[in-house]
Amino acid sequence: MNVLVLGSGGREHAISWKIVQSPKINQLFIAPGNAGTASLGTNVALSVNDFDKIGHFILENDIDMLVVGPEDPLVRGIYDHFKKDGRFQHLAVIGPSSQAAMLEGSKDFAKSFMKKNNIPTAAYQSFSAAQIEEGIRFLEQQKPPYVLKADGLAAGKGVLICQSLEEAITELRAMLEGAKFGEASKKVVIEEFLEGVELSVFVLTDGKSYLILPEAKDYKRIGEGDTGLNTGGMGSISPVPFADKSFMKKVEDRIIKPTIKGLNEESISYQGFIFFGLINIQGEPFVIEYNARMGDPEAESVIPRIKTDLLDLFDGVAKGTLNKKSIAIDKRFTAAIFLVSGGYPEDYEKGKQISGLDKVNHSIVFHAGTTRGAQDKIYTNGGRVIAITSYGNTMKEALDLSYANAALVEFDKKYYRNDLGFDL
């Protein structure tokens, strides 16, 4: 099978790393990829949103399967683009339709979908710029802290938690009137703050049946103790100790099954990953958000725990035969630590040479924001640069090994959090 993976982050490196282990793989291409994916297949200089050029490449290279990593092309309709064109009848697309991707593409759509299907989530209301005074009145009725979410995609940074009413009103105005998150904040969802511990749960679905993947805990804040600005994710740990059989049964019965049933009842086509961003409130799971793709940085701890052939599972998704497949999970812990550029998630510099990768031992290096230069030297090319993933019989063992190897990799202004797992 010839496969094209779309994306350039750590998630796409992890997916590619797993795909090349499959006996079903013939050729693997990654577009645009990074310095790490280049060692697994062929990187191709294509934009993830240039559907026409991607289509030409698929036809020229006899691609059988397109695996879509990031959310942007999914929300923009890449699945629909290829499904409606007769030249691509042979092509399996792993990723939902644009309508299904609205679970991530619109917080308002997701919240109303949950309400309709009795899926536990925080109480909320949505407001546009024309309704700003109503939004302020709604805030005045809430208790702090206040949660404001940009309705559209904002690269994981469109959620604000404000401690005071004054701050919440200022931020609401900045989002709706000042376009703080551009088009994404033309509408803002204000919801009640839920107090608990977050976790990420994933399924792979062919639209009818599903397989539950290992769960993970990710760390979004830049600062230790979960302080500072939100990032794309500073690392992840899998499994999550409190997500035992009884908790996961609640997740499956109250959240996963009603989600799949709700999609089917609305005839919404969904073939790919569904990411459930959950919060555990005294043993009860609530949905904070959906994502229409595999998580990142969760992929870097979840995918190494999947023992089953991932490409074979994708084949089941494409053919609608996932109910005939099963999934085997490694019982060990995994911990993925992200090394990021100094200044991230705000302004940071690129092009810093990375050294010490050859010293990493007994861990997996997943590249995210990297590029390969002259004489095969590797340079930083993004905010989140590299994830170091390790296995361990305990969470501490996995974390200790990842931290030991994170210390060996060097680039100017390198930063990583030293406290992952502190809340578990």
DOFIBA-194719 format. One line per 8 residues: number of its first residue (from 1); their letters; for each residue x, y, z of N, C-alpha, C. Coordinates in steps of 0.02 Angstrom, whole numbers, plus 50000, padded with zeros to 5 digits. Example, Ala and Ser with C-alpha at 12.3 -4.5 7.8 and 13.67 -1.06 7.14 Angstrom:
// residues 2
1 = as = 50660:49716:50390:50615:49775:50390:50660:49835:50390; 50642:49888:50354:50684:49947:50357:50645:50002:50394
This chain:
// residues 424
1 = mnvlvlgs = 50042:49940:50000:50000:50000:50000:50044:50062:50000; 50028:50111:49958:50063:50175:49958:50021:50225:49999; 50053:50257:50048:50017:50299:50095:50047:50369:50096; 50003:50420:50098:50024:50489:50107:49996:50514:50173; 50041:50534:50219:50022:50563:50283:50028:50639:50276; 49975:50674:50295:49973:50747:50288:49988:50780:50355; 50039:50823:50356:50056:50860:50417:50131:50862:50429; 50151:50899:50480:50223:50909:50491:50244:50906:50565
9 = ggrehais = 50198:50884:50608:50211:50887:50680:50232:50820:50710; 50234:50821:50777:50251:50760:50814:50199:50706:50805; 50137:50726:50799:50082:50677:50786:50095:50639:50721; 50113:50677:50669:50124:50645:50603:50186:50601:50604; 50237:50621:50642:50297:50579:50649:50278:50514:50684; 50237:50519:50738:50217:50459:50775:50174:50412:50732; 50127:50441:50694:50085:50400:50649:50129:50366:50596; 50176:50404:50567:50221:50377:50516:50266:50322:50544
17 = wkivqspk = 50292:50334:50605:50334:50285:50640:50297:50218:50647; 50232:50221:50662:50192:50160:50670:50175:50129:50603; 50159:50170:50553:50140:50144:50487:50196:50103:50456; 50259:50128:50462:50314:50092:50429:50330:50025:50461; 50300:50011:50519:50308:49945:50551:50261:49893:50521; 50214:49916:50478:50164:49871:50450:50190:49833:50389; 50176:49767:50385:50194:49730:50324:50154:49752:50263; 50101:49790:50274:50059:49812:50218:50087:49873:50182
25 = inqlfiap = 50137:49906:50212:50162:49968:50182:50210:49954:50124; 50201:49991:50070:50248:49988:50014:50289:50052:50015; 50258:50109:49999:50293:50173:50002:50256:50221:50048; 50294:50258:50089:50265:50308:50133:50290:50377:50113; 50243:50424:50104:50258:50494:50090:50228:50537:50147; 50263:50590:50166:50238:50635:50217:50241:50707:50190; 50185:50742:50193:50182:50810:50165:50157:50860:50217; 50198:50911:50235:50266:50921:50213:50318:50883:50254
33 = gnagtasl = 50298:50855:50312:50345:50817:50353:50394:50861:50390; 50443:50828:50422:50496:50864:50459:50560:50823:50456; 50611:50844:50493:50676:50809:50490:50671:50737:50514; 50623:50723:50559:50615:50655:50584:50579:50610:50536; 50525:50635:50504:50487:50593:50457:50529:50576:50396; 50579:50618:50380:50622:50605:50322:50659:50539:50327; 50670:50514:50388:50705:50450:50396:50658:50391:50391; 50592:50403:50386:50543:50348:50383:50514:50340:50313
41 = gtnvalsv = 50512:50395:50275:50482:50393:50209:50509:50453:50169; 50470:50475:50121:50490:50532:50079:50449:50593:50097; 50483:50646:50118:50448:50710:50130:50432:50743:50064; 50373:50773:50060:50350:50805:49998:50330:50877:50015; 50355:50925:49977:50342:50996:49991:50273:51016:49966; 50222:50997:50005:50153:51014:49988:50121:51048:50048; 50080:51099:50036:50041:51130:50090:49982:51084:50107; 49966:51077:50171:49911:51032:50191:49843:51056:50166
49 = ndfdkigh = 49839:51120:50146:49775:51147:50123:49773:51157:50046; 49824:51135:50011:49824:51141:49937:49797:51075:49908; 49731:51069:49909:49699:51005:49890:49714:50985:49818; 49718:51035:49773:49731:51019:49702:49800:50987:49693; 49851:51018:49724:49919:50990:49717:49925:50922:49752; 49891:50916:49808:49890:50851:49843:49859:50798:49797; 49805:50817:49763:49771:50772:49716:49816:50750:49659; 49853:50797:49629:49901:50780:49575:49952:50730:49601
57 = filendid = 49978:50743:49660:50029:50698:49689:50001:50628:49701; 49939:50624:49725:49906:50559:49738:49901:50519:49673; 49879:50552:49619:49871:50518:49555:49939:50497:49525; 49988:50542:49529:50054:50528:49500:50091:50472:49537; 50077:50463:49601:50115:50416:49642:50075:50356:49665; 50017:50345:49633:49974:50287:49649:49962:50279:49724; 49942:50334:49756:49930:50333:49828:49863:50297:49841; 49864:50249:49887:49804:50211:49905:49767:50241:49965
65 = mlvvgped = 49805:50274:50009:49775:50299:50070:49804:50367:50089; 49759:50413:50108:49778:50479:50132:49760:50483:50206; 49810:50491:50249:49799:50497:50321:49807:50571:50339; 49753:50603:50361:49754:50676:50374:49769:50687:50448; 49827:50718:50462:49847:50730:50531:49813:50790:50563; 49823:50851:50536:49797:50912:50570:49724:50926:50556; 49695:50970:50597:49624:50985:50594:49605:51032:50536; 49650:51078:50517:49632:51130:50469:49607:51102:50403
73 = plvrgiyd = 49644:51056:50370:49618:51029:50307:49553:50989:50315; 49543:50959:50374:49481:50922:50387:49421:50969:50389; 49429:51024:50427:49375:51073:50432:49362:51106:50364; 49415:51114:50324:49408:51144:50257:49380:51096:50205; 49372:51032:50224:49336:50985:50180:49379:50941:50135; 49438:50921:50158:49481:50880:50115:49449:50811:50101; 49414:50783:50150:49381:50719:50140:49329:50725:50084; 49288:50776:50087:49234:50787:50038:49264:50801:49968
81 = hfkkdgrf = 49319:50839:49967:49352:50857:49904:49370:50794:49864; 49398:50744:49897:49420:50684:49861:49362:50634:49852; 49314:50633:49898:49259:50585:49892:49213:50603:49834; 49208:50668:49816:49160:50686:49763:49193:50685:49693; 49258:50672:49690:49294:50671:49626:49306:50599:49605; 49276:50580:49549:49279:50510:49525:49349:50483:49515; 49398:50528:49503:49467:50505:49492:49497:50474:49555; 49465:50487:49613:49494:50464:49677:49451:50410:49710
89 = qhlavigp = 49412:50374:49669:49369:50322:49697:49409:50269:49736; 49470:50258:49714:49512:50206:49746:49542:50230:49812; 49539:50296:49825:49577:50325:49881:49540:50318:49947; 49574:50289:49996:49547:50287:50064:49570:50351:50100; 49523:50388:50129:49540:50449:50166:49526:50436:50240; 49579:50440:50281:49572:50432:50353:49565:50501:50383; 49503:50519:50401:49486:50586:50425:49414:50598:50408; 49377:50635:50451:49306:50645:50441:49288:50695:50387
97 = ssqaamle = 49224:50695:50368:49197:50745:50322:49199:50813:50355; 49191:50866:50315:49194:50934:50344:49137:50945:50393; 49078:50915:50380:49022:50922:50426:49039:50889:50493; 49069:50829:50491:49088:50794:50553:49144:50832:50589; 49190:50862:50550:49246:50899:50579:49223:50962:50615; 49160:50982:50605:49133:51040:50642:49129:51026:50717; 49133:50963:50737:49139:50947:50808:49199:50982:50838; 49251:50992:50797:49309:51031:50819:49308:51102:50790
105 = gskdfaks = 49283:51108:50730:49285:51173:50694:49239:51226:50723; 49188:51205:50761:49143:51254:50792:49124:51230:50862; 49145:51269:50912:49128:51252:50981:49052:51254:50991; 49020:51301:50957:48947:51308:50962:48913:51246:50934; 48935:51221:50876:48907:51160:50846:48917:51101:50894; 48978:51095:50922:48993:51039:50967:48949:51041:51029; 48940:51101:51058:48900:51106:51119:48827:51089:51105; 48800:51113:51049:48730:51097:51034:48721:51023:51018
113 = fmkknnip = 48772:50992:50986:48771:50920:50972:48769:50881:51038; 48810:50902:51087:48811:50868:51152:48744:50876:51188; 48717:50936:51185:48653:50950:51218:48598:50905:51189; 48597:50902:51122:48547:50862:51086:48551:50788:51104; 48613:50764:51115:48623:50692:51126:48635:50675:51200; 48617:50723:51244:48622:50711:51317:48692:50689:51339; 48742:50719:51310:48812:50703:51327:48834:50753:51381; 48859:50729:51438:48875:50775:51493:48929:50826:51475
121 = taayqsfs = 48913:50890:51484:48960:50944:51470:48940:51005:51512; 48983:51056:51512:48969:51117:51550:48912:51157:51520; 48872:51191:51562:48820:51237:51538:48854:51294:51500; 48820:51320:51448:48852:51370:51404:48801:51415:51370; 48827:51470:51340:48789:51509:51291:48839:51539:51241; 48816:51550:51179:48859:51578:51126:48838:51649:51110; 48888:51691:51092:48874:51761:51078:48915:51785:51018; 48885:51828:50977:48920:51861:50921:48934:51933:50941
129 = aaqieegi = 48969:51971:50898:48986:52041:50913:48923:52083:50925; 48869:52066:50888:48806:52103:50896:48773:52090:50963; 48795:52036:50997:48763:52017:51061:48810:52029:51121; 48858:52074:51112:48909:52082:51164:48880:52103:51232; 48829:52145:51231:48799:52166:51295:48764:52108:51330; 48731:52065:51290:48701:52005:51317:48754:51959:51347; 48811:51955:51312:48868:51914:51336:48893:51939:51403; 48897:52005:51411:48919:52035:51474:48869:52020:51530
137 = rfleqqkp = 48804:52025:51513:48753:52009:51564:48757:51935:51585; 48771:51892:51536:48778:51820:51551:48838:51808:51597; 48894:51843:51583:48954:51837:51626:48938:51859:51697; 48898:51913:51703:48882:51940:51770:48841:51891:51812; 48809:51844:51778:48769:51793:51814:48811:51732:51834; 48873:51728:51807:48915:51670:51821:48960:51682:51882; 48989:51627:51907:49039:51632:51961:49108:51626:51931; 49160:51660:51958:49227:51651:51931:49254:51581:51948
145 = pyvlkadg = 49304:51556:51911:49332:51585:51851:49285:51579:51790; 49297:51621:51740:49254:51625:51681:49290:51593:51622; 49254:51552:51584:49284:51516:51527:49257:51546:51463; 49303:51573:51421:49285:51601:51355:49319:51560:51301; 49281:51538:51252:49309:51498:51198:49293:51528:51130; 49345:51539:51090:49333:51558:51020:49297:51501:50986; 49245:51516:50948:49204:51464:50916:49243:51423:50866; 49287:51456:50827:49323:51422:50773:49392:51397:50793
153 = laagkgvl = 49430:51374:50744:49497:51348:50756:49545:51405:50773; 49583:51396:50828:49631:51448:50848:49697:51415:50870; 49715:51361:50835:49779:51326:50847:49790:51308:50921; 49735:51288:50953:49740:51266:51023:49748:51322:51073; 49742:51384:51050:49754:51441:51096:49691:51484:51107; 49633:51461:51082:49573:51503:51084:49531:51496:51146; 49558:51466:51200:49520:51458:51262:49552:51501:51316; 49512:51545:51346:49537:51589:51400:49500:51574:51464
161 = icqsleea = 49538:51569:51519:49507:51561:51585:49524:51624:51625; 49473:51663:51640:49482:51728:51672:49462:51724:51745; 49503:51753:51789:49491:51748:51861:49443:51801:51887; 49438:51858:51852:49394:51912:51875:49343:51930:51821; 49288:51959:51842:49236:51980:51795:49263:52034:51749; 49303:52080:51776:49331:52134:51735:49374:52106:51678; 49417:52058:51696:49460:52026:51646:49418:51990:51593; 49365:51955:51615:49323:51918:51569:49288:51965:51520
169 = itelraml = 49263:52023:51544:49230:52071:51500:49280:52100:51450; 49340:52117:51475:49392:52144:51431:49409:52094:51376; 49417:52030:51395:49435:51979:51345:49378:51965:51297; 49316:51966:51322:49259:51956:51277:49257:52010:51223; 49270:52073:51244:49272:52128:51195:49330:52118:51146; 49388:52097:51173:49447:52087:51130:49435:52032:51078; 49397:51981:51098:49383:51925:51052:49331:51945:51000; 49277:51976:51022:49221:51991:50976:49231:52055:50937
177 = egakfgea = 49256:52107:50970:49264:52172:50936:49334:52181:50908; 49384:52155:50944:49453:52164:50924:49481:52106:50883; 49439:52055:50869:49460:51997:50829:49525:51967:50856; 49528:51958:50922:49589:51932:50955:49613:51867:50922; 49566:51824:50902:49585:51761:50870:49560:51760:50797; 49557:51820:50767:49537:51825:50696:49466:51799:50686; 49456:51764:50630:49390:51737:50612:49365:51690:50666; 49411:51655:50700:49392:51604:50750:49349:51633:50806
185 = skkvviee = 49360:51698:50822:49321:51726:50878:49266:51774:50854; 49239:51762:50794:49180:51800:50772:49120:51782:50816; 49124:51721:50844:49074:51699:50893:49113:51672:50953; 49087:51684:51013:49121:51661:51074:49073:51620:51116; 49097:51562:51139:49058:51521:51185:49081:51537:51256; 49034:51556:51299:49049:51565:51371:49019:51505:51407; 49061:51471:51447:49034:51413:51482:49055:51411:51554; 49018:51372:51594:49035:51366:51665:49102:51332:51673
193 = flegvels = 49139:51351:51724:49204:51321:51739:49193:51256:51776; 49225:51202:51750:49220:51137:51783:49286:51123:51819; 49282:51104:51882:49341:51091:51923:49354:51016:51925; 49413:50995:51903:49430:50924:51904:49496:50912:51869; 49510:50849:51853:49572:50832:51818:49554:50812:51746; 49589:50841:51698:49575:50828:51627:49609:50764:51604; 49580:50734:51551:49613:50680:51515:49587:50678:51444; 49624:50644:51401:49605:50639:51331:49591:50565:51315
201 = vfvltdgk = 49532:50554:51284:49512:50486:51264:49503:50487:51188; 49524:50432:51155:49523:50430:51082:49488:50367:51058; 49450:50374:51004:49426:50315:50968:49445:50321:50895; 49451:50263:50864:49458:50258:50791:49392:50229:50768; 49358:50261:50720:49292:50238:50699:49285:50236:50623; 49245:50187:50600:49227:50185:50528:49158:50217:50518; 49131:50248:50571:49066:50280:50567:49012:50240:50600; 49021:50175:50605:48972:50131:50638:49002:50099:50701
209 = sylilpea = 49059:50064:50692:49092:50034:50749:49154:50075:50767; 49183:50059:50825:49241:50098:50848:49286:50054:50891; 49348:50075:50896:49396:50045:50943:49421:50100:50988; 49424:50087:51053:49449:50136:51101:49525:50128:51106; 49561:50183:51095:49634:50184:51099:49655:50199:51171; 49719:50193:51188:49741:50212:51255:49725:50285:51269; 49706:50299:51331:49693:50368:51352:49759:50402:51372; 49757:50468:51378:49818:50505:51396:49800:50568:51435
217 = kdykrige = 49850:50595:51469:49844:50659:51504:49894:50706:51472; 49870:50762:51446:49918:50809:51416:49923:50872:51460; 49976:50910:51449:49992:50969:51489:49997:51029:51443; 49947:51073:51447:49941:51128:51397:49978:51191:51417; 49985:51204:51482:50013:51268:51503:50089:51269:51497; 50117:51326:51481:50189:51332:51472:50227:51324:51538; 50197:51347:51593:50233:51349:51657:50219:51290:51701; 50266:51276:51746:50258:51220:51792:50201:51234:51841
225 = gdtglntg = 50169:51180:51863:50110:51187:51905:50050:51210:51865; 50052:51199:51799:49999:51221:51753:49985:51295:51760; 50038:51335:51751:50032:51408:51753:50051:51436:51685; 50035:51500:51674:50056:51533:51612:50009:51519:51554; 50033:51537:51495:49991:51534:51435:49979:51462:51412; 49922:51454:51376:49908:51390:51343:49956:51380:51285; 49976:51318:51274:50019:51301:51217:49983:51246:51177; 50016:51223:51125:49991:51165:51088:49999:51101:51128
233 = gmgsispv = 50035:51104:51184:50045:51045:51227:50118:51034:51243; 50133:51029:51308:50203:51022:51332:50223:50950:51346; 50178:50904:51332:50195:50833:51343:50133:50794:51363; 50141:50729:51369:50084:50686:51386:50107:50622:51419; 50060:50591:51456:50072:50529:51492:50014:50481:51477; 50030:50417:51467:49978:50366:51458:50002:50301:51492; 49958:50263:51525:49888:50275:51538:49878:50327:51593; 49815:50344:51606:49798:50392:51660:49773:50351:51720
241 = pfadksfm = 49809:50353:51776:49793:50308:51832:49720:50307:51855; 49686:50365:51855:49617:50364:51880:49566:50338:51828; 49588:50329:51766:49542:50306:51713:49538:50229:51715; 49510:50204:51770:49505:50131:51779:49444:50104:51741; 49431:50039:51748:49377:50007:51709:49310:50040:51721; 49294:50056:51784:49227:50084:51798:49221:50155:51769; 49274:50195:51774:49272:50262:51745:49265:50258:51669; 49305:50214:51637:49303:50208:51564:49236:50180:51539
249 = kkvedrii = 49203:50140:51581:49136:50115:51562:49087:50173:51559; 49093:50220:51608:49051:50280:51607:49065:50321:51543; 49129:50328:51527:49149:50366:51467:49118:50334:51405; 49123:50268:51400:49097:50233:51340:49021:50239:51337; 48987:50226:51393:48913:50225:51392:48882:50294:51385; 48912:50344:51419:48880:50411:51421:48906:50458:51366; 48966:50443:51339:48997:50492:51293:49012:50461:51225; 49049:50405:51223:49070:50378:51158:49010:50351:51119
257 = kptikgln = 48970:50308:51150:48913:50278:51114:48862:50331:51091; 48843:50379:51134:48796:50431:51110:48825:50475:51055; 48891:50484:51055:48923:50524:51001:48916:50488:50934; 48935:50424:50933:48930:50385:50870:48858:50380:50847; 48813:50368:50894:48741:50362:50878:48715:50429:50851; 48735:50485:50883:48713:50551:50861:48736:50567:50790; 48798:50549:50775:48825:50561:50707:48785:50521:50656; 48770:50458:50673:48732:50415:50627:48661:50441:50617
265 = eesisyqg = 48630:50464:50671:48561:50488:50665:48556:50550:50621; 48612:50589:50619:48612:50648:50576:48645:50634:50508; 48659:50569:50494:48691:50548:50431:48755:50587:50418; 48795:50596:50471:48859:50631:50465:48914:50579:50456; 48949:50582:50400:49000:50532:50383:49063:50543:50425; 49086:50491:50459:49146:50498:50502:49190:50436:50497; 49248:50444:50466:49298:50390:50463:49365:50417:50487; 49383:50401:50548:49447:50426:50573:49448:50427:50649
273 = fiffglin = 49490:50471:50676:49497:50477:50749:49444:50526:50776; 49416:50510:50834:49379:50560:50873:49417:50567:50939; 49431:50629:50956:49467:50647:51017:49416:50678:51065; 49409:50648:51124:49365:50674:51175:49408:50706:51230; 49404:50772:51234:49438:50807:51289:49392:50806:51349; 49410:50768:51400:49365:50756:51457:49392:50786:51521; 49348:50792:51570:49368:50811:51637:49334:50764:51686; 49372:50741:51735:49347:50696:51786:49328:50737:51847
281 = iqgepfvi = 49262:50741:51860:49238:50778:51919:49211:50727:51969; 49251:50713:52020:49233:50665:52072:49208:50599:52044; 49246:50574:51994:49230:50509:51965:49180:50510:51908; 49155:50570:51890:49106:50575:51836:49138:50611:51776; 49134:50581:51716:49165:50613:51657:49119:50664:51623; 49148:50722:51605:49113:50773:51567:49156:50791:51506; 49124:50810:51451:49161:50829:51390:49176:50904:51392; 49240:50920:51384:49260:50991:51377:49258:51010:51303
289 = eynarmgd = 49285:50965:51261:49287:50979:51189:49296:50915:51150; 49279:50919:51086:49295:50866:51037:49352:50892:50993; 49394:50846:50970:49438:50860:50913:49425:50807:50860; 49434:50827:50797:49417:50782:50741:49478:50744:50715; 49529:50738:50758:49591:50705:50736:49626:50678:50798; 49682:50644:50787:49721:50620:50843:49752:50680:50879; 49759:50674:50944:49787:50730:50983:49863:50736:50974; 49888:50795:50989:49959:50809:50988:49971:50858:51045
297 = peaesvip = 50003:50838:51099:50057:50789:51106:50035:50718:51128; 49970:50704:51131:49949:50637:51154:49972:50581:51108; 49972:50594:51042:49992:50541:50995:50061:50513:51012; 50105:50556:51038:50174:50534:51051:50178:50488:51112; 50126:50485:51154:50126:50436:51208:50075:50380:51195; 50023:50393:51156:49970:50344:51143:49991:50293:51089; 50017:50318:51032:50032:50274:50975:50085:50222:50993; 50138:50239:51032:50186:50187:51051:50156:50131:51094
305 = riktdlld = 50098:50142:51124:50066:50090:51164:50020:50044:51123; 50008:50062:51059:49966:50020:51016:50010:49965:50987; 49995:49902:51005:50036:49846:50979:50011:49821:50911; 49948:49835:50897:49916:49813:50834:49943:49852:50775; 49940:49822:50716:49959:49854:50653:49911:49913:50639; 49935:49974:50644:49892:50033:50636:49866:50039:50564; 49908:50021:50516:49887:50025:50446:49830:49977:50431; 49832:49918:50464:49777:49870:50457:49713:49898:50488
313 = lfdgvakg = 49719:49933:50544:49660:49965:50575:49632:50019:50529; 49676:50060:50499:49655:50111:50451:49618:50079:50392; 49642:50022:50370:49611:49985:50315:49540:49965:50334; 49531:49945:50398:49465:49928:50423:49419:49989:50426; 49447:50047:50442:49408:50109:50442:49384:50125:50372; 49429:50120:50323:49413:50137:50253:49361:50089:50224; 49366:50025:50241:49321:49974:50212:49258:49963:50253; 49253:49997:50311:49193:49988:50353:49193:49920:50388
321 = tlnkksia = 49253:49892:50400:49257:49825:50431:49293:49829:50499; 49289:49886:50531:49324:49894:50595:49296:49847:50649; 49232:49828:50641:49201:49782:50689:49234:49713:50688; 49272:49699:50636:49307:49634:50631:49378:49638:50659; 49399:49697:50680:49467:49708:50705:49467:49713:50781; 49525:49699:50810:49533:49710:50882:49598:49749:50893; 49607:49774:50953:49666:49814:50966:49702:49787:51028; 49768:49779:51023:49809:49756:51080:49849:49816:51105
329 = idkrftaa = 49849:49824:51172:49881:49883:51203:49939:49860:51248; 49995:49894:51241:50053:49883:51286:50034:49907:51356; 50044:49865:51406:50023:49883:51474:50070:49933:51507; 50130:49944:51478:50178:49990:51508:50154:50063:51503; 50182:50105:51546:50172:50177:51541:50216:50207:51486; 50192:50261:51457:50235:50301:51413:50230:50374:51436; 50286:50410:51429:50288:50481:51446:50323:50518:51389; 50290:50569:51362:50318:50609:51308:50330:50680:51335
337 = iflvsggy = 50393:50703:51332:50412:50769:51356:50428:50813:51296; 50396:50872:51291:50410:50916:51235:50465:50967:51250; 50513:50971:51206:50564:51023:51207:50540:51079:51161; 50536:51139:51187:50508:51194:51147:50558:51252:51141; 50544:51296:51093:50587:51353:51081:50576:51407:51134; 50630:51440:51154:50625:51496:51202:50577:51549:51177; 50531:51571:51220:50482:51622:51200:50415:51593:51182; 50413:51529:51161:50350:51496:51143:50304:51496:51204
345 = pedyekgk = 50238:51507:51198:50198:51509:51137:50191:51579:51106; 50231:51627:51131:50231:51693:51098:50288:51694:51047; 50323:51750:51040:50375:51754:50989:50435:51711:51006; 50460:51675:50956:50519:51633:50965:50559:51633:50900; 50621:51615:50904:50665:51613:50845:50669:51542:50819; 50677:51537:50752:50688:51472:50720:50761:51467:50698; 50779:51409:50671:50846:51401:50640:50902:51389:50690; 50885:51366:50751:50937:51349:50800:50960:51277:50789
353 = qisgldkv = 51026:51267:50785:51050:51199:50773:51038:51155:50834; 51015:51093:50821:51000:51044:50874:51057:50994:50877; 51083:50982:50937:51135:50931:50945:51115:50883:51001; 51149:50826:51004:51138:50778:51057:51086:50725:51042; 51054:50728:50983:51003:50678:50967:51033:50608:50965; 51097:50604:50945:51131:50538:50941:51145:50509:51011; 51140:50551:51063:51153:50527:51131:51091:50497:51164; 51032:50509:51134:50970:50484:51164:50970:50408:51161
361 = nhsivfha = 50955:50377:51218:50959:50304:51224:50896:50277:51258; 50869:50223:51230:50810:50189:51259:50747:50234:51260; 50746:50285:51218:50686:50327:51210:50674:50336:51135; 50612:50357:51118:50595:50372:51048:50595:50448:51041; 50627:50472:50988:50628:50544:50973:50576:50558:50918; 50525:50596:50935:50475:50617:50885:50488:50691:50870; 50502:50705:50806:50514:50774:50784:50448:50810:50772; 50446:50875:50785:50387:50916:50772:50409:50976:50730
369 = gttrgaqd = 50437:51028:50764:50460:51087:50727:50534:51081:50711; 50552:51038:50664:50622:51030:50644:50629:51030:50568; 50689:51046:50546:50704:51043:50474:50776:51021:50466; 50791:50990:50408:50859:50965:50395:50895:51014:50348; 50956:51033:50367:50994:51080:50326:51054:51047:50294; 51104:51088:50276:51165:51062:50244:51200:51013:50289; 51234:50964:50259:51272:50913:50294:51229:50875:50346; 51164:50870:50329:51117:50833:50372:51110:50860:50443
377 = kiytnggr = 51129:50923:50452:51120:50954:50518:51045:50969:50528; 51021:50964:50590:50950:50973:50605:50941:51038:50644; 50890:51077:50624:50878:51143:50653:50806:51149:50677; 50796:51194:50725:50727:51207:50749:50688:51244:50694; 50623:51227:50690:50581:51257:50638:50510:51268:50663; 50503:51278:50729:50437:51288:50758:50441:51300:50832; 50383:51310:50863:50381:51322:50935:50393:51258:50975; 50355:51206:50958:50366:51141:50989:50413:51103:50943
385 = viaitsyg = 50470:51084:50969:50525:51060:50926:50529:50985:50924; 50536:50953:50982:50548:50880:50985:50513:50852:51047; 50484:50792:51039:50457:50755:51096:50500:50694:51109; 50517:50684:51172:50556:50624:51192:50507:50578:51228; 50497:50518:51201:50449:50470:51229:50485:50409:51256; 50466:50387:51316:50496:50327:51346:50442:50282:51376; 50459:50217:51377:50417:50168:51411:50443:50158:51483; 50398:50137:51527:50418:50119:51595:50366:50074:51627
393 = ntmkeald = 50387:50033:51673:50339:49990:51709:50296:50031:51757; 50321:50090:51776:50282:50138:51815:50284:50205:51779; 50240:50250:51799:50240:50317:51769:50306:50352:51784; 50330:50344:51846:50393:50377:51866:50451:50352:51824; 50453:50286:51811:50507:50257:51772:50507:50287:51701; 50448:50292:51670:50442:50321:51603:50463:50394:51602; 50440:50432:51652:50457:50503:51657:50532:50513:51668; 50561:50474:51714:50632:50482:51730:50676:50471:51668
401 = lsyanaal = 50658:50420:51628:50697:50405:51568:50689:50461:51516; 50628:50485:51507:50617:50540:51460:50654:50603:51481; 50653:50618:51546:50688:50678:51571:50763:50671:51564; 50790:50611:51577:50862:50600:51570:50884:50613:51499; 50844:50590:51450:50862:50600:51380:50847:50671:51356; 50795:50703:51384:50780:50773:51366:50839:50818:51383; 50874:50802:51436:50932:50843:51458:50990:50837:51410; 50992:50784:51370:51049:50772:51324:51042:50810:51258
409 = vefdkkyy = 50981:50828:51241:50969:50863:51177:50977:50938:51188; 51016:50971:51145:51032:51042:51155:51013:51084:51094; 50984:51142:51108:50978:51197:51059:50969:51261:51097; 50986:51317:51067:50985:51382:51100:50915:51397:51127; 50911:51415:51192:50849:51434:51226:50800:51376:51233; 50824:51315:51232:50782:51256:51242:50745:51261:51309; 50681:51242:51310:50642:51243:51372:50597:51181:51374; 50588:51153:51433:50537:51101:51443:50514:51103:51515
417 = rndlgfdl = 50453:51078:51526:50427:51075:51594:50455:51015:51631; 50473:51025:51694:50503:50972:51735:50453:50937:51781; 50388:50954:51773:50340:50930:51824:50284:50888:51795; 50292:50859:51736:50238:50819:51708:50221:50762:51755; 50156:50748:51761:50133:50696:51806:50121:50718:51877; 50134:50783:51891:50129:50808:51960:50058:50799:51989; 50008:50802:51945:49939:50799:51968:49910:50729:51967; 49951:50680:51950:49926:50611:51946:49954:50569:52004
